[in-house]
Amino acid sequence: MRWIGALFFVAALAIWPDAALEAARGAMEAWATSVAPALFPFVAAIPALTCPEARMAYEKWLGKAMRALFRVPASASGAIVIGFLAGSPAGATALKQTMAGETYTRAEAIRAA
């Protein structure tokens, strides 16, 4: 069944190459004028917001609040903030790096994740 769909699209590209080229050009233009400018600040700022120095600052500034809100050690606050800012994979990586140097209980690790 997949082969039929794939063959259909290959045939459509062969029959109408100008339409396919124009559609691809329009898609790239839309990406370049809307998606790329929206992502650039995020891509530029994330390394500064997720570096080890920033993680230590989050721990210092937000440690007590995170301990009260989520019942996790203050050292996990950096990983939680990074998870909020950069998403789940970055937060999980930050938590893994934080946990490598400390001992967390299973419940604390689950709450921090």
Backbone hydrogen bonds, N-H to C=O, Kabsch-Sander energy under -0.5 kcal/mol:
donor,donor_aa,acceptor,acceptor_aa,energy
5,G,1,M,-1.5
6,A,2,R,-2.7
7,L,3,W,-2.8
8,F,4,I,-2.2
9,F,5,G,-2.2
10,V,6,A,-2.3
11,A,7,L,-2.5
12,A,8,F,-2.4
13,L,9,F,-2.2
14,A,10,V,-2.0
15,I,11,A,-2.5
16,W,12,A,-2.7
20,A,16,W,-1.8
21,L,17,P,-2.6
22,E,18,D,-2.4
23,A,19,A,-2.3
24,A,20,A,-2.4
25,R,21,L,-2.5
26,G,22,E,-2.4
27,A,23,A,-2.3
28,M,24,A,-2.4
29,E,25,R,-2.3
30,A,26,G,-2.4
31,W,27,A,-2.3
32,A,28,M,-2.6
33,T,29,E,-1.9
34,S,30,A,-1.5
35,V,30,A,-0.8
35,V,31,W,-0.5
36,A,31,W,-2.6
38,A,34,S,-1.1
39,L,35,V,-2.1
40,F,36,A,-1.9
43,V,39,L,-2.7
44,A,40,F,-2.6
45,A,41,P,-2.2
46,I,42,F,-2.1
49,L,45,A,-2.0
50,T,46,I,-1.5
51,C,47,P,-0.5
55,R,51,C,-2.1
56,M,52,P,-2.0
57,A,53,E,-1.9
58,Y,54,A,-2.6
59,E,55,R,-2.0
60,K,56,M,-2.2
61,W,57,A,-2.9
62,L,58,Y,-3.0
63,G,59,E,-1.2
66,M,62,L,-2.9
67,R,63,G,-2.1
68,A,64,K,-2.1
69,L,65,A,-3.0
70,F,66,M,-2.6
71,R,66,M,-0.6
71,R,67,R,-1.0
72,V,66,M,-0.6
76,A,73,P,-1.6
77,S,74,A,-1.6
80,I,76,A,-2.2
81,V,77,S,-2.6
82,I,78,G,-2.5
83,G,79,A,-2.2
84,F,80,I,-2.1
85,L,81,V,-2.6
86,A,82,I,-3.3
87,G,82,I,-0.5
87,G,83,G,-1.3
91,G,87,G,-2.2
92,A,88,S,-2.7
93,T,89,P,-2.1
94,A,90,A,-2.5
95,L,91,G,-2.5
96,K,92,A,-2.3
97,Q,93,T,-2.3
98,T,94,A,-2.4
99,M,95,L,-2.9
100,A,96,K,-1.2
101,G,97,Q,-0.6
101,G,98,T,-0.9
102,E,98,T,-0.5
104,Y,102,E,-0.6
109,A,105,T,-2.3
110,I,106,R,-2.2
111,R,107,A,-2.4
112,A,108,E,-2.5
113,A,109,A,-2.0
